[in-house]
Amino acid sequence: MEQNLLHQGKLLDENGNLTESGYHYRLVKEYSRDDIKASKMRIKEWDYYYIGNNKKGFSFTIADNSYLDLCSITMLDFEKKTYFENSRMHFFSNGKRNLPSSSEEGITDYEDKRVNLTFSSFGNKRYIRGEFKKYVNNMDLEVNLELSRTNDSSMVIATPFKKKKHFYYNQKINCLRASGTVRLGKEKFQIDDSFLGVLDWGRGVWTYKNTWYWSSLQSYVGNDIIGFNLGYGFGDTSKATENMLFVNNDIYKIQNVVFNIPKDEKGRDDYLKPWTITSDDSIIDLKFKPIINRHSDSNILIIRSNQNQVFGLFSGYVKAGDKIIRLEDKLGFAEKVYNRW
């Protein structure tokens, strides 16, 4: 598979189609919501952050999917195998959240009577700050985090769908170093150097029905910071996969990957049994032992989102050039998401 490296310039042409499809290590294409020619109700925009170590994890989402906006915070305890999640939603946002056209600079915020959450980016620093009133058990949640990049490169793809004027523009920034605090009621969680994170920044016009697979890991292996981004189902990826390996400040492109999710006796995906993830160029060969399935299945009339985001332990190997890096029980996640949206 020959992959195409993107060039600088506008993301969309005068007809609202991609000027080119491919991948890059930076946001070289200029995205503007005003350039979209498809129905405005088909536009999907989101910022998603996850930070964690082998004991705890936290995720934060602000999204504007046109027919519905979303603000969501999840707290995961991998030792107790439990998680809390609370969300706020409002119908027919249709771009009113004004998510930035670039991840490099700007402010993404969400405010209503229960929540006030802000993502801000300034150069190499990112901040997550806010409050969620009565988050769980009548306790308020307060967040004050700072994230800094450990790798100058990131994963960027621009992919079309089979339908004209539909596309996906996505950046994943792996191996973000986190610091700060998360407070739930009187309990305070100190975020130290053991916590690493990822940003999933997505903008696009999606078709009505989609299934995607995504996996992310960032971890310390000896003195190295290792991360990967793996996935498929994000439009036509014949010109580019989103599969990349990060080792300190180096980056390695990966070809196609396959998520092998076991089945139960009725032939359904059994997310809590061990998976495998492999690539056709043999750069990765991983076993994945699930701990928690953050499952949700929202089904409102013609709209449905069935999400299985599974957190667990990765073991196996990844190849960084001539070097083989062994992973043993490194915590990350892998997901399968079906949307009818």
Secondary structure by P-SEA (a helix, b strand, c coil): cbbbbbbcccccccccccccccccccccbbbbcccccccccccccbbbbbbbcccbbbbbbbbbcccccbbbbbbbbcccccccccccccccccccccccccccbbbbbcccccbbbbbbbcccbbbbbbccccccccbbbbbbbbbbbcccbbbbbbbbcccccbbbbbccccbbbbbbbcccccbbbbbcccccbbbbbbbccccccbbbbbbbbbbbcccbbbbbcccccccccccccccccccccbbbbbcbbbbbbbbccccccccccbbbbbbccccccbbbbbcccbbbbbbcccbbbbbbbcccccbbbbbcccbbbbbcccccccbbbbbcc
